[in-house]
Amino acid sequence: QVQLVESGGGLVQAGGSLRLSCAASGRTISTYAMAMGWFRQAPGKEREFVAAINWASTRTHYADSVKDRFTISRDNAKNTVYLQMNSLKPEDTAVYYCAASRAMPTRLEAGYDYWGQGTQVTVSS
């Protein structure tokens, strides 16, 4: 089992920045060379893909809505994945979830085996 805990969410004004962290424990992401992803769910909407990264940090994927504003990264020695969010917009308001996959990074929720509980990000206009 892999436990994932997100942190770093909060309230920020439009144009501001936040960095989310996702710490893994248990059978860590290092043990299985897991790909990691970030998803988000806004009120009244379905959960959507945000970003993903492979084990070696050589491949990243982003949703078009966050490309050039968000950056996913990871520190395998710390079993932690990050999401740097810049130029935040009110439409980025959502609960952000990290997820771990034993396969390749993917935009599909079904491709992930473990999920965190989420952290709230609220962007005010």
C-alpha positions, 0 to 999 in steps of 0.5 A, a space after each residue: 500500500 501507498 499512502 499519499 498526503 497532500 499539503 500546501 493548499 490555501 487561499 490566494 489572490 488571482 495572479 498569485 502562486 502556491 506550491 502543493 506537495 504530496 508526500 508518500 509513505 508505506 510502500 513508497 513511490 520509490 519502491 515501485 518507480 511510480 508515475 505520479 499525477 495531479 488532478 483537481 475537482 471543482 465544485 459541481 464538476 468532475 475530477 480532471 487531469 492537471 499534470 503527470 510525471 514519470 519516475 525519472 522526471 524525463 516525461 511530463 504531461 499537462 492539461 492545456 488549461 494549466 500549461 505554462 503556468 503549472 510545473 510538476 516535479 518530484 524528489 524521489 529521495 524524499 518520496 515527494 511530488 510537487 505542483 508549482 502553480 503560478 499565475 493562478 486564476 479563479 477557475 483554478 479553484 478546486 480540491 487538488 489530488 495527487 495520485 500514484 501509478 504503477 504504470 506510465 504517467 497518464 491523463 486517465 484517472 483509471 490509470 492510477 492505483 493510489 490517491 490522496 485525500 486532497 487539498 483545497 485551493 481557492 483563488 479569489 478574484 
